[in-house]
Amino acid sequence: MAQQRRRNTGPARRGPGKNPHQAARATPKNSSQDSDPVVNEPHVGPRGIGSGLATEWPEDFRAGFTSFVGRPNAGKSTLTNALVGQKIAITSAKPQTTRHTIRGIVHREDAQLVLVDTPGLHRPRTLLGQRLNDLVAETLSEVDAIGFCIPANEKIGPGDRFIATQLGQLQRKPMVAIVTKADLVDRSTLARQLVAVSELGVETLGEEGWAAVVPVSATGDFQVDAVADVLAQAMPLSPPLYPDGELTDEPEAVLIAELIREAALEGVRDELPHSLAVVVEEIIPRENRPADSPMLDIHVNLFVERPSQKAIIIGRAGSRLREVGTRARQGIEALMGTRVYLDLHVKIAKEWQRDPKQLGRLGF
């Protein structure tokens, strides 16, 4: 019998220009178009028409899109995961870990938040860096509210001021300052940072400044609900946009590639994160497996720019590449709900970050 293949139909990422408002809003109940009860239109997304959308909701229900922005390693992905309640965005101590707009969905009784986790804004030094900045700019222009993440344990610097200035040039929309990593500083240091962040808002946004300034520790579960409360109030009146219980609409290949890249970044030198790209080529159900013990064969290519980087990823006699597979497998099996076999290959794509053709082939 021929193998049933789930071939990846494109690179494992959401490319620039993807509209985060793909889920169209139905008419709110209290709008000029009377309807009782309110019936939601089907949500059509990457996985087809969703099931389980609420057919009735409170008159004051709110739903919309919000994006976290900040310089690299400001805690955006960690906060996204904490709000969603499940890991949907990779995290790392290495800067510029996030390269894709990963969407996570927060379900509340009074609101639904669609969080768009974006790459860190920075002054680009490569074509890849410029394309990531363009992706962030496009996302910010389309969301309903913005959360600007600034770490509590680092003084406001040029990168923060650069981003705040960019936000000041956007069409006016609710902007919330989120002071992350509050668990890493004492109360007096946190208080000084809150004042400095408030002053930055007045300097760059005008007299009104930020809609709110909220300290948070995503790892310590401090004020995470407060962040959700503030963002929910900034959303427009709207029915739910996604079915109850759906936590992300990202294709499986995207999430698998991100989990592998996260595992590969553990313990490597600072230069490597920028040079590593991961593409899921195929996801193939293993033949002749017992019905109660299925397995997926997942074929993946990891791309780096130089032979020395390839040697780092592979390790002595392939030891490090095996560690990457072992580390990533746990998260992938939890995601897919079945055992998986990872077939990992490391390839060289010389100077791919600066080559438009190679960037296109790798999905950027």
C-alpha positions as CSV (number, residue, x, y, z in Angstrom):
1,M,0.0,0.0,0.0
2,A,1.3,3.4,-0.9
3,Q,2.5,5.6,2.0
4,Q,0.1,8.3,3.2
5,R,2.2,11.4,3.2
6,R,1.5,14.7,4.8
7,R,3.9,16.7,2.7
8,N,4.6,20.2,4.0
9,T,3.1,22.5,1.4
10,G,5.4,25.4,2.2
11,P,8.2,26.5,4.4
12,A,7.6,26.1,8.1
13,R,6.6,29.6,9.0
14,R,4.0,32.3,8.3
15,G,5.5,34.7,5.9
16,P,5.4,38.5,5.7
17,G,2.0,39.9,4.6
18,K,-0.1,37.3,6.4
19,N,-3.1,39.2,7.7
20,P,-3.6,38.4,11.4
21,H,-7.3,39.3,11.0
22,Q,-7.9,36.2,8.9
23,A,-10.8,35.4,11.3
24,A,-13.5,37.8,10.2
25,R,-15.6,39.3,12.9
26,A,-19.4,38.7,12.9
27,T,-21.7,41.6,13.8
28,P,-21.8,42.3,17.5
29,K,-25.1,41.8,19.2
30,N,-25.6,45.4,20.2
31,S,-24.9,46.8,16.7
32,S,-27.5,48.4,14.4
33,Q,-28.3,45.0,12.9
34,D,-30.7,43.4,15.3
35,S,-30.4,39.7,15.9
36,D,-31.4,37.6,18.9
37,P,-29.7,35.4,19.7
38,V,-26.4,36.3,17.9
39,V,-25.2,33.6,15.6
40,N,-21.6,33.5,14.7
41,E,-20.4,32.9,11.1
42,P,-18.0,29.9,10.7
43,H,-14.4,30.7,11.3
44,V,-12.4,29.8,8.2
45,G,-8.7,29.5,9.0
46,P,-5.6,27.4,8.0
47,R,-7.3,24.3,9.2
48,G,-10.7,24.8,7.6
49,I,-14.0,25.7,9.2
50,G,-13.7,25.6,12.9
51,S,-16.2,23.7,15.1
52,G,-17.3,24.7,18.5
53,L,-17.7,28.4,18.1
54,A,-20.2,29.9,20.5
55,T,-23.6,30.7,19.1
56,E,-24.5,33.1,21.9
57,W,-22.4,35.4,24.0
58,P,-22.9,38.3,26.4
59,E,-23.7,41.7,25.0
60,D,-20.5,43.2,26.4
61,F,-18.2,40.3,25.1
62,R,-15.0,41.5,23.6
63,A,-12.6,39.8,21.1
64,G,-9.7,41.0,19.1
65,F,-6.0,40.9,18.2
66,T,-3.1,42.2,20.3
67,S,0.6,42.0,19.7
68,F,3.5,42.1,22.1
69,V,6.4,44.2,20.8
70,G,9.8,44.9,22.4
71,R,13.5,44.5,21.8
72,P,14.9,41.0,21.5
73,N,14.8,38.9,24.7
74,A,12.3,41.2,26.5
75,G,10.1,38.2,27.6
76,K,7.4,38.5,24.9
77,S,7.2,34.7,24.1
78,T,7.3,33.7,27.8
79,L,4.4,36.1,28.5
80,T,2.5,34.7,25.5
81,N,2.8,31.2,26.7
82,A,1.8,32.2,30.3
83,L,-1.4,33.9,29.1
84,V,-2.4,31.0,26.7
85,G,-1.6,28.5,29.4
86,Q,0.4,26.3,27.0
87,K,3.7,26.5,25.2
88,I,2.9,27.8,21.7
89,A,6.0,30.1,21.2
90,I,9.6,29.0,21.8
91,T,11.7,30.8,24.4
92,S,15.5,31.1,24.8
93,A,18.0,33.2,26.5
94,K,19.4,34.0,23.1
95,P,18.1,37.2,21.5
96,Q,16.0,37.2,18.3
97,T,14.7,33.7,19.0
98,T,11.2,34.4,17.6
99,R,11.1,34.7,13.8
100,H,7.4,34.1,13.1
101,T,4.1,35.7,14.1
102,I,2.8,32.9,16.3
103,R,-0.8,33.3,17.3
104,G,-2.0,32.1,20.7
105,I,-5.6,32.3,21.8
106,V,-6.7,33.3,25.4
107,H,-10.3,32.3,26.3
108,R,-12.1,34.2,29.1
109,E,-15.8,34.4,30.1
110,D,-15.9,38.1,29.1
111,A,-13.4,38.1,26.2
112,Q,-11.2,36.3,23.7
113,L,-7.6,37.6,23.1
114,V,-5.7,36.5,20.0
115,L,-2.0,37.2,20.9
116,V,0.3,37.7,18.0
117,D,3.9,37.0,19.2
118,T,6.3,38.8,16.9
119,P,10.1,38.9,16.4
120,G,11.9,41.5,18.5
121,L,12.3,44.9,16.8
122,H,15.9,45.9,16.2
123,R,18.1,47.8,13.9
124,P,18.6,45.3,11.1
125,R,22.1,44.2,9.8
126,T,20.9,41.6,7.3
127,L,18.1,41.2,4.8
128,L,16.5,38.7,7.1
129,G,16.6,41.3,9.9
130,Q,14.9,43.8,7.7
131,R,12.2,41.3,6.6
132,L,11.5,40.5,10.3
133,N,11.1,44.2,11.1
134,D,8.8,44.6,8.1
135,L,6.7,41.6,9.5
136,V,6.5,43.3,12.9
137,A,5.4,46.6,11.3
138,E,2.7,45.0,9.3
139,T,1.4,43.1,12.3
140,L,1.3,46.2,14.5
141,S,-0.7,48.2,11.9
142,E,-3.4,45.5,11.9
143,V,-3.9,44.5,15.5
144,D,-6.4,46.2,17.9
145,A,-4.0,46.8,20.8
146,I,-0.2,46.7,21.4
147,G,1.7,45.5,24.5
148,F,5.2,47.0,24.7
149,C,7.4,44.7,26.8
150,I,10.3,46.3,28.7
151,P,12.3,44.2,31.2
152,A,12.3,45.3,34.8
153,N,16.0,44.3,35.3
154,E,17.4,46.5,32.5
155,K,17.5,50.2,32.2
156,I,15.6,51.8,29.3
157,G,18.0,52.0,26.4
158,P,18.3,53.1,22.8
159,G,16.5,50.0,21.6
160,D,13.5,50.7,23.8
161,R,13.4,54.4,22.7
162,F,13.6,53.3,19.1
163,I,10.6,51.0,19.4
164,A,8.6,53.6,21.4
165,T,9.2,56.2,18.7
166,Q,8.0,53.7,16.1
167,L,4.8,53.1,18.1
168,G,4.2,56.9,18.3
169,Q,4.1,57.0,14.5
170,L,1.3,54.4,14.3
171,Q,-2.4,55.2,14.0
172,R,-3.6,55.8,17.5
173,K,-4.7,52.6,19.2
174,P,-4.5,51.3,22.8
175,M,-0.9,50.8,23.8
176,V,-0.1,49.1,27.1
177,A,3.4,49.1,28.6
178,I,4.3,45.8,30.2
179,V,7.3,45.7,32.6
180,T,8.4,42.1,32.4
181,K,10.7,40.0,34.6
182,A,9.5,41.7,37.7
183,D,10.6,38.8,39.8
184,L,14.3,39.6,39.0
185,V,14.3,42.9,40.9
186,D,13.4,44.3,44.3
187,R,10.4,46.5,44.9
188,S,12.3,49.8,44.8
189,T,14.0,49.0,41.5
190,L,10.7,47.9,40.0
191,A,9.1,51.2,41.2
192,R,11.8,53.3,39.5
193,Q,11.4,51.3,36.3
194,L,7.6,51.8,36.3
195,V,8.2,55.6,36.6
196,A,10.8,55.6,33.8
197,V,8.5,53.6,31.5
198,S,5.6,56.0,32.2
199,E,7.8,58.9,31.4
200,L,8.9,57.2,28.1
201,G,5.2,56.9,27.1
202,V,4.6,60.7,27.6
203,E,7.8,61.5,25.7
204,T,7.0,59.3,22.6
205,L,3.2,59.1,22.6
206,G,2.2,62.5,23.9
207,E,0.4,63.6,27.1
208,E,-1.9,60.6,27.3
209,G,1.0,58.2,27.3
210,W,0.4,54.5,27.8
211,A,-3.2,53.2,28.3
212,A,-1.7,51.4,31.4
213,V,1.6,50.3,32.8
214,V,1.6,46.8,34.3
215,P,4.4,44.9,36.0
216,V,4.4,41.2,35.4
217,S,6.4,38.0,36.0
218,A,5.4,35.4,33.5
219,T,7.5,32.7,35.1
220,G,6.4,33.6,38.7
221,D,2.7,33.9,37.7
222,F,2.7,37.5,39.1
223,Q,0.1,39.9,37.5
224,V,-0.4,37.7,34.4
225,D,-4.2,37.9,34.9
226,A,-3.8,41.7,35.3
227,V,-2.2,41.9,31.9
228,A,-5.1,39.9,30.4
229,D,-7.6,42.2,32.1
230,V,-6.1,45.3,30.7
231,L,-5.8,43.9,27.2
232,A,-9.3,42.5,27.2
233,Q,-10.8,45.9,28.0
234,A,-8.9,47.3,25.0
235,M,-10.5,44.9,22.6
236,P,-13.6,45.9,20.5
237,L,-17.0,44.5,21.1
238,S,-17.1,41.3,19.1
239,P,-18.2,37.6,19.2
240,P,-15.6,35.0,19.7
241,L,-13.2,34.6,16.8
242,Y,-12.1,31.0,17.5
243,P,-13.7,27.9,18.9
244,D,-13.5,27.4,22.7
245,G,-10.4,25.4,23.6
246,E,-8.4,26.2,20.5
247,L,-5.1,27.6,21.7
248,T,-3.3,28.4,18.4
249,D,-4.1,28.3,14.7
250,E,-0.5,27.7,13.6
251,P,0.1,24.7,11.2
252,E,1.7,21.7,12.8
253,A,4.8,22.0,10.6
254,V,5.4,25.6,12.0
255,L,5.2,24.5,15.6
256,I,7.4,21.4,15.0
257,A,10.1,23.4,13.3
258,E,10.0,25.9,16.2
259,L,10.4,23.2,18.8
260,I,13.4,21.8,16.9
261,R,15.0,25.2,16.6
262,E,14.5,25.9,20.3
263,A,16.2,22.6,21.1
264,A,19.1,23.3,18.7
265,L,19.7,26.7,20.3
266,E,20.3,25.3,23.8
267,G,23.9,26.0,24.9
268,V,25.2,27.3,21.5
269,R,27.3,30.4,20.8
270,D,25.5,33.8,20.3
271,E,26.2,33.8,16.5
272,L,24.4,30.6,15.8
273,P,20.8,31.6,16.5
274,H,20.8,34.1,13.7
275,S,22.3,31.5,11.2
276,L,19.9,28.6,12.0
277,A,16.8,27.9,10.0
278,V,14.6,24.8,10.3
279,V,12.3,23.4,7.6
280,V,9.9,20.4,8.0
281,E,9.9,18.6,4.7
282,E,7.5,15.7,5.4
283,I,5.3,14.2,8.0
284,I,4.7,10.6,7.2
285,P,2.5,8.1,9.2
286,R,4.6,4.9,9.8
287,E,3.2,1.9,8.0
288,N,2.4,-1.4,9.6
289,R,2.1,0.1,13.1
290,P,-0.5,-1.3,15.6
291,A,-3.7,0.7,15.6
292,D,-3.2,1.6,19.3
293,S,0.5,2.6,18.8
294,P,0.8,4.9,15.7
295,M,4.0,6.7,14.9
296,L,4.9,9.6,12.7
297,D,8.2,9.9,10.7
298,I,9.1,13.6,10.5
299,H,11.8,14.6,8.0
300,V,13.5,17.9,8.9
301,N,16.4,20.0,7.4
302,L,18.4,22.3,9.6
303,F,20.2,25.0,7.6
304,V,23.3,26.9,8.7
305,E,25.6,29.3,6.9
306,R,29.1,27.8,7.5
307,P,30.8,24.4,7.9
308,S,31.9,25.4,11.4
309,Q,28.3,26.0,12.4
310,K,27.3,22.6,10.9
311,A,29.9,21.0,13.1
312,I,28.5,22.7,16.2
313,I,25.0,21.4,15.5
314,I,26.1,17.9,14.8
315,G,28.7,17.6,17.6
316,R,31.2,14.8,18.0
317,A,30.1,11.7,16.1
318,G,26.6,13.2,15.9
319,S,26.2,13.4,19.7
320,R,24.7,16.9,19.8
321,L,22.3,16.3,17.0
322,R,21.0,13.3,18.8
323,E,20.5,15.5,21.9
324,V,18.6,18.0,19.8
325,G,16.2,15.2,18.6
326,T,15.7,13.9,22.1
327,R,15.0,17.3,23.5
328,A,12.6,18.3,20.8
329,R,10.8,15.0,20.7
330,Q,9.0,15.4,24.0
331,G,7.3,18.6,23.0
332,I,6.5,17.3,19.5
333,E,4.9,14.1,20.8
334,A,2.8,16.2,23.2
335,L,1.8,18.4,20.3
336,M,0.9,15.6,17.9
337,G,-0.5,13.2,20.5
338,T,1.5,10.3,19.2
339,R,5.1,8.9,19.1
340,V,7.4,10.4,16.5
341,Y,10.7,9.6,14.9
342,L,12.7,12.6,13.9
343,D,15.0,12.4,10.9
344,L,17.2,15.4,11.2
345,H,19.7,16.6,8.6
346,V,22.1,19.6,8.8
347,K,22.8,21.4,5.5
348,I,24.8,24.5,4.6
349,A,23.1,27.4,2.9
350,K,25.9,30.0,2.5
351,E,25.0,33.5,3.6
352,W,21.3,32.7,3.4
353,Q,20.3,35.7,5.6
354,R,21.5,38.0,2.9
355,D,20.4,36.1,-0.2
356,P,16.8,37.0,-1.4
357,K,16.4,33.7,-3.2
358,Q,17.5,31.5,-0.3
359,L,15.4,33.5,2.1
360,G,12.4,32.8,-0.1
361,R,13.2,29.1,-0.2
362,L,13.5,29.0,3.6
363,G,10.2,30.8,3.9
364,F,11.2,34.4,4.8
